[in-house]
Amino acid sequence: MNEILDWILDTVQAVEPIARTLIAGIGILLETSVLIGLVVPGDTIVIVASTAVGGIGEYLALTVTVIVGALIGESIGFALGRWFGPHIHRSWVGRRIGDENWAKARRYLERRGGPAVFISRFLPVLHSLIPLTVGMSSMRYRRFMAWTVPACVIWAFTYVTVGWLAAGSYRELSGQLHWAGYLFVGVIALFLLAVWSVKKLLVRSEAKHMRATDAPEQVSSKADGGVPADGEGPDTAASDPSNLDAKNR
């Protein structure tokens, strides 16, 4: 196991640090801007890149790059939704995603508002759809950023830290313990299991906000006619960290 793991980690580490960091940033950017995340999960890219981090400098550089890449990707997703949302929805890719997933994203944003943006960063499928859906809604960009920035920061620091510490610990122990490779795999597996469990709990707790009801849904006045307005229920208005909409009205 150690020999195989050494080969994998050495292969990743052989990539130029700048190139490796940029690949991770671009991968995250594509994840939320053009729905690549539905095919290649961004967490896989970040975990692999973080195993090659050689020090605190590379750690910070990778983390910041991942955060910036995520925010740029979400901004592009927002812009695409604002200008081309209905066309994307009706496109071949939009049909492959499925009307039910689009409807869930719309209902979730309508009913939860800002918290939906934050929580969706940690939910499967929705983390790629929400930026586009927000662009098709009446939510302002500044409010969108106020909720997505902390989510991207938490996500990036968590994944980069786990990959870095797990790989670093393995390298220190591999020369002393022949089963160090199994320990590394176990740590990563436990982390991914914990992430999966958290996602399942979030999906279960938030399901009521995505579920269809018999009552007609509130829609915005945008041309597509099927995109929700900026939901401002009582559970979201009080907790909005930006309060920018209220100030600008």
C-alpha positions as CSV (number, residue, x, y, z in Angstrom):
1,M,0.0,0.0,0.0
2,N,2.8,2.5,0.9
3,E,4.5,2.0,-2.4
4,I,1.3,2.6,-4.4
5,L,0.4,5.6,-2.3
6,D,3.9,7.0,-2.6
7,W,3.7,6.8,-6.4
8,I,0.3,8.6,-6.5
9,L,1.4,11.4,-4.1
10,D,4.8,11.8,-5.9
11,T,3.0,12.1,-9.2
12,V,0.8,14.8,-7.9
13,Q,3.6,16.6,-6.2
14,A,5.7,16.4,-9.4
15,V,3.3,18.9,-11.0
16,E,4.6,22.5,-10.7
17,P,3.1,24.1,-7.6
18,I,1.8,27.1,-9.5
19,A,0.2,24.9,-12.2
20,R,-1.2,22.6,-9.6
21,T,-2.8,25.5,-7.7
22,L,-4.2,27.1,-10.9
23,I,-5.7,23.8,-12.0
24,A,-7.5,23.5,-8.7
25,G,-8.7,27.1,-8.9
26,I,-9.9,26.7,-12.5
27,G,-11.6,23.4,-11.6
28,I,-13.6,25.1,-8.9
29,L,-14.4,28.0,-11.2
30,L,-15.9,25.7,-13.8
31,E,-17.8,23.7,-11.2
32,T,-20.3,26.5,-10.4
33,S,-20.2,28.5,-13.6
34,V,-20.9,26.0,-16.4
35,L,-22.2,23.0,-14.4
36,I,-19.0,21.0,-14.6
37,G,-19.5,20.2,-10.9
38,L,-22.3,17.9,-11.9
39,V,-19.8,15.7,-13.7
40,V,-16.4,16.3,-11.9
41,P,-16.9,17.2,-8.2
42,G,-14.8,20.1,-7.1
43,D,-14.0,18.5,-3.8
44,T,-12.1,15.7,-5.7
45,I,-9.9,18.2,-7.4
46,V,-9.1,20.1,-4.2
47,I,-8.4,17.0,-2.2
48,V,-6.0,15.7,-4.8
49,A,-4.2,19.1,-5.1
50,S,-4.0,19.6,-1.4
51,T,-2.1,16.3,-0.9
52,A,0.9,17.8,-2.6
53,V,1.1,21.0,-0.5
54,G,4.6,21.4,0.8
55,G,4.3,24.1,3.4
56,I,2.3,26.9,4.9
57,G,2.9,29.1,1.9
58,E,1.6,26.6,-0.6
59,Y,-1.3,25.9,1.8
60,L,-2.4,29.5,1.9
61,A,-1.9,30.0,-1.8
62,L,-4.0,26.9,-2.7
63,T,-6.7,27.9,-0.2
64,V,-6.9,31.5,-1.4
65,T,-6.9,30.3,-5.1
66,V,-9.7,27.9,-4.4
67,I,-11.8,30.6,-2.7
68,V,-11.2,33.1,-5.5
69,G,-11.9,30.4,-8.1
70,A,-15.2,29.5,-6.4
71,L,-16.3,33.1,-6.1
72,I,-15.5,33.9,-9.7
73,G,-17.3,30.7,-10.8
74,E,-20.4,31.6,-8.8
75,S,-20.3,35.2,-10.2
76,I,-20.1,33.8,-13.7
77,G,-23.0,31.4,-12.9
78,F,-25.0,34.4,-11.6
79,A,-24.3,36.4,-14.8
80,L,-25.2,33.4,-17.0
81,G,-28.4,33.0,-15.1
82,R,-29.2,36.7,-15.3
83,W,-28.6,37.0,-19.1
84,F,-29.1,33.5,-20.4
85,G,-30.9,31.5,-17.7
86,P,-34.1,30.6,-19.6
87,H,-32.0,29.5,-22.7
88,I,-29.8,27.3,-20.5
89,H,-32.9,25.8,-18.9
90,R,-34.3,24.9,-22.3
91,S,-31.0,23.7,-23.7
92,W,-29.8,20.1,-24.0
93,V,-27.8,20.5,-20.8
94,G,-30.8,22.0,-19.0
95,R,-33.0,19.1,-20.0
96,R,-30.4,16.6,-18.9
97,I,-30.4,18.2,-15.5
98,G,-34.1,17.7,-15.3
99,D,-37.1,20.0,-14.6
100,E,-37.4,18.6,-11.1
101,N,-33.9,19.7,-10.1
102,W,-34.5,23.2,-11.6
103,A,-37.9,23.4,-9.7
104,K,-36.2,22.3,-6.5
105,A,-33.6,25.0,-6.8
106,R,-36.3,27.7,-7.6
107,R,-38.5,26.6,-4.7
108,Y,-35.5,26.5,-2.3
109,L,-34.3,30.0,-3.2
110,E,-37.8,31.4,-3.1
111,R,-38.6,30.0,0.4
112,R,-35.2,30.4,2.0
113,G,-33.6,33.4,0.3
114,G,-30.0,34.1,1.4
115,P,-29.6,30.9,3.6
116,A,-30.3,28.8,0.5
117,V,-27.2,30.3,-1.1
118,F,-25.1,29.5,1.9
119,I,-26.4,26.0,2.5
120,S,-26.4,25.0,-1.2
121,R,-22.6,25.2,-1.3
122,F,-22.7,22.0,0.7
123,L,-25.5,20.2,-1.2
124,P,-25.2,17.9,-4.2
125,V,-26.5,19.2,-7.5
126,L,-27.9,22.4,-5.9
127,H,-24.4,23.8,-5.4
128,S,-24.1,24.0,-9.2
129,L,-27.7,25.1,-9.9
130,I,-28.2,27.8,-7.3
131,P,-25.9,30.5,-8.8
132,L,-27.8,30.2,-12.1
133,T,-31.1,30.2,-10.3
134,V,-30.1,33.3,-8.3
135,G,-29.2,35.0,-11.5
136,M,-32.7,34.3,-12.8
137,S,-34.3,35.7,-9.6
138,S,-34.6,39.2,-8.3
139,M,-31.9,38.8,-5.7
140,R,-29.1,41.4,-6.0
141,Y,-25.5,40.4,-6.7
142,R,-24.2,42.0,-3.5
143,R,-26.6,40.0,-1.3
144,F,-25.7,36.9,-3.2
145,M,-22.1,37.5,-2.5
146,A,-22.8,38.3,1.2
147,W,-24.1,34.7,1.6
148,T,-21.8,32.8,-0.7
149,V,-18.4,34.2,0.4
150,P,-18.5,32.7,3.9
151,A,-19.7,29.4,2.5
152,C,-16.8,29.3,0.0
153,V,-14.3,30.2,2.7
154,I,-15.5,27.4,5.0
155,W,-15.6,24.9,2.2
156,A,-12.1,25.7,0.9
157,F,-10.3,25.7,4.3
158,T,-12.0,22.5,5.3
159,Y,-11.0,20.5,2.2
160,V,-7.5,21.9,1.7
161,T,-6.7,21.4,5.4
162,V,-7.8,17.8,5.5
163,G,-5.9,16.9,2.4
164,W,-2.7,18.7,3.5
165,L,-2.7,17.3,7.0
166,A,-3.5,13.7,6.0
167,A,-0.8,13.6,3.3
168,G,1.8,15.3,5.6
169,S,1.1,12.9,8.4
170,Y,1.4,10.0,6.0
171,R,4.8,11.2,4.7
172,E,6.1,11.4,8.3
173,L,4.9,8.0,9.2
174,S,5.5,6.0,6.0
175,G,9.1,5.3,6.8
176,Q,8.2,3.9,10.3
177,L,4.9,2.1,9.7
178,H,4.3,-0.2,6.9
179,W,0.6,0.3,7.3
180,A,0.8,4.1,7.2
181,G,-0.9,4.0,3.7
182,Y,-4.0,2.3,5.2
183,L,-4.1,5.0,7.9
184,F,-4.0,7.8,5.2
185,V,-6.8,6.1,3.2
186,G,-8.8,5.6,6.4
187,V,-8.5,9.3,7.3
188,I,-9.6,10.4,3.9
189,A,-12.4,7.8,3.8
190,L,-13.7,9.0,7.3
191,F,-13.6,12.6,6.2
192,L,-15.6,11.8,3.0
193,L,-18.0,9.7,5.0
194,A,-18.5,12.7,7.5
195,V,-19.0,15.0,4.5
196,W,-21.6,12.6,3.0
197,S,-23.4,12.3,6.3
198,V,-23.5,16.1,6.8
199,K,-24.9,16.5,3.2
200,K,-27.5,13.8,3.9
201,L,-28.6,15.6,7.1
202,L,-28.7,19.0,5.3
203,V,-30.8,17.5,2.5
204,R,-33.2,15.9,4.9
205,S,-33.5,19.1,7.1
206,E,-34.0,21.3,4.0
207,A,-36.2,19.0,2.0
208,K,-39.4,20.8,3.2
209,H,-38.2,24.0,1.6
210,M,-37.7,22.2,-1.8
211,R,-40.9,20.1,-1.8
212,A,-43.7,21.1,-4.1
213,T,-47.0,22.2,-2.6
214,D,-50.5,22.5,-3.9
215,A,-50.3,26.3,-3.5
216,P,-49.1,28.2,-6.6
217,E,-45.5,29.4,-6.3
218,Q,-44.7,33.1,-6.2
219,V,-42.8,34.1,-9.4
220,S,-40.8,37.1,-10.4
221,S,-41.7,39.5,-13.1
222,K,-38.8,38.5,-15.3
223,A,-39.4,37.5,-18.9
224,D,-39.0,33.7,-18.3
225,G,-42.1,33.7,-16.1
226,G,-40.9,30.7,-14.1
227,V,-38.2,32.0,-11.9
228,P,-38.9,32.8,-8.2
229,A,-38.5,36.2,-6.8
230,D,-36.0,36.9,-4.0
231,G,-37.6,35.0,-1.2
232,E,-37.8,36.9,2.0
233,G,-39.6,34.7,4.5
234,P,-39.6,35.5,8.2
235,D,-36.8,32.9,8.7
236,T,-34.4,34.7,6.3
237,A,-35.0,38.4,6.8
238,A,-33.8,38.5,10.3
239,S,-30.6,36.5,9.6
240,D,-29.5,38.3,6.4
241,P,-25.9,39.4,7.0
242,S,-25.9,42.1,4.3
243,N,-29.3,43.8,4.8
244,L,-28.4,45.5,1.6
245,D,-31.7,45.2,-0.1
246,A,-33.5,46.9,2.8
247,K,-31.1,49.8,2.7
248,N,-31.3,50.4,-1.0
249,R,-35.1,50.5,-1.1
